[in-house]
């Protein structure tokens, strides 16, 4: 995700959103994390799972 600068004239039109993540079976807002946990969340690698054809298995 890329951080983009928002012009100050449009800053007041933005709506703040809360990002939740699943931690140990619970959904928690990222903004409530401590500094270390926020960095850990930022460093996470995401992947897409690809499905295989059953005929090739």
Backbone bond lengths (Angstrom), bond angles and torsions (degrees), N, CA, C in turn:
res aa  C-N    CA-C-N  psi(-1)  N-CA   C-N-CA  omega(-1)  CA-C   N-CA-C  phi
1 X - - - 1.448 - - 1.520 108.52 -
2 X 1.294 116.00 137.31 1.457 121.02 -175.62 1.533 109.61 -104.25
3 X 1.323 116.40 134.74 1.463 120.26 175.18 1.517 108.34 -82.30
4 X 1.315 116.70 124.40 1.452 121.03 180.00 1.519 109.04 -115.24
5 X 1.320 114.94 143.12 1.458 120.19 178.99 1.524 109.10 -78.89
6 X 1.328 115.92 135.30 1.459 121.73 178.25 1.520 107.71 -107.38
7 X 1.328 116.99 129.06 1.468 118.92 178.22 1.534 110.43 -59.08
8 X 1.324 116.56 142.75 1.471 120.89 -177.96 1.512 112.25 -58.34
9 X 1.349 117.97 -29.94 1.464 120.45 179.45 1.526 111.72 -65.85
10 X 1.333 117.64 -24.95 1.464 120.72 -178.99 1.522 112.62 -102.94
11 X 1.315 117.10 -5.48 1.459 121.06 -177.43 1.520 112.59 -60.72
12 X 1.326 118.04 -36.22 1.456 121.14 -178.42 1.525 112.26 -71.33
13 X 1.322 117.97 -17.27 1.461 122.21 -179.24 1.528 112.35 -86.82
14 X 1.301 117.27 -9.77 1.466 121.02 -177.75 1.518 110.90 -77.60
15 X 1.312 115.95 148.47 1.461 122.87 176.40 1.519 108.13 -110.29
16 X 1.305 116.98 127.22 1.461 121.32 179.35 1.521 108.92 -74.37
17 X 1.310 116.91 132.17 1.461 120.10 177.96 1.523 109.01 -115.11
18 X 1.318 115.34 151.40 1.453 120.72 178.57 1.519 108.47 -100.53
19 X 1.329 116.52 132.48 1.449 122.33 178.61 1.517 107.77 -101.22
20 X 1.329 115.63 126.60 1.455 121.25 178.40 1.518 108.81 -109.38
21 X 1.321 116.09 149.90 1.452 121.05 174.70 1.522 107.73 -138.47
22 X 1.302 115.44 157.78 1.459 120.70 -177.95 1.522 108.73 -92.02
23 X 1.319 116.10 122.74 1.460 122.35 179.32 1.522 107.93 -128.03
24 X 1.311 115.98 117.61 1.471 121.78 178.11 1.526 112.04 50.77
25 X 1.316 117.39 42.13 1.452 121.58 176.04 1.517 114.67 86.48
26 X 1.306 118.51 -3.39 1.460 122.42 -179.65 1.528 109.62 -115.57
27 X 1.313 117.04 147.48 1.462 121.26 174.64 1.526 107.78 -94.85
28 X 1.333 115.79 125.26 1.459 120.89 -177.46 1.517 109.62 -132.42
29 X 1.339 117.33 146.13 1.467 119.58 176.84 1.527 110.49 -71.53
30 X 1.326 115.84 135.97 1.460 121.38 -178.25 1.525 111.14 -63.26
31 X 1.328 117.61 -32.18 1.470 119.48 -177.67 1.532 112.70 -65.23
32 X 1.344 117.85 -16.47 1.465 119.86 178.75 1.532 112.40 -88.14
33 X 1.344 117.51 -2.84 1.463 121.33 179.58 1.517 111.36 -72.52
34 X 1.345 115.76 154.55 1.458 119.80 172.67 1.538 109.04 -78.05
35 X 1.308 118.45 175.29 1.468 122.97 -174.28 1.531 111.50 -58.22
36 X 1.311 116.97 -44.27 1.467 120.82 -178.44 1.511 112.60 -64.97
37 X 1.324 117.26 -43.04 1.460 121.76 -179.78 1.529 111.01 -68.80
38 X 1.347 117.66 -35.24 1.467 120.53 176.24 1.524 110.46 -63.08
39 X 1.341 117.55 -41.68 1.465 120.79 179.00 1.525 109.98 -66.95
40 X 1.332 116.96 -39.89 1.468 120.82 177.96 1.535 110.21 -60.90
41 X 1.328 117.13 -42.27 1.462 121.60 178.51 1.531 110.50 -64.02
42 X 1.325 116.74 -40.06 1.467 121.82 179.55 1.527 111.45 -66.29
43 X 1.322 117.71 -34.26 1.464 122.61 -176.72 1.530 113.59 -83.27
44 X 1.315 118.38 -6.80 1.465 120.87 -177.63 1.519 111.21 -59.82
45 X 1.320 114.95 144.19 1.457 121.14 176.33 1.525 107.58 -102.85
46 X 1.310 115.84 131.02 1.461 121.14 179.65 1.515 108.67 -104.86
47 X 1.303 116.49 149.01 1.446 120.59 179.94 1.525 109.30 -139.75
48 X 1.334 114.53 160.48 1.452 120.74 175.02 1.517 107.65 -108.10
49 X 1.305 115.70 132.66 1.455 120.16 178.34 1.524 108.41 -87.14
50 X 1.315 116.38 127.50 1.448 121.79 179.14 1.525 109.08 -99.81
51 X 1.301 116.15 135.31 1.451 121.40 178.98 1.524 109.32 -88.01
52 X 1.302 116.09 142.94 1.453 119.53 178.50 1.531 109.22 -102.52
53 X 1.317 116.42 156.24 1.460 121.04 175.99 1.521 109.13 -74.23
54 X 1.300 116.73 137.57 1.464 119.19 178.13 1.509 110.84 -66.87
55 X 1.334 117.63 -25.87 1.472 120.75 -178.89 1.519 111.85 -70.33
56 X 1.342 118.08 -21.67 1.458 121.35 -179.54 1.519 112.19 -92.74
57 X 1.311 117.70 -6.35 1.468 121.00 -177.02 1.495 110.74 -84.92
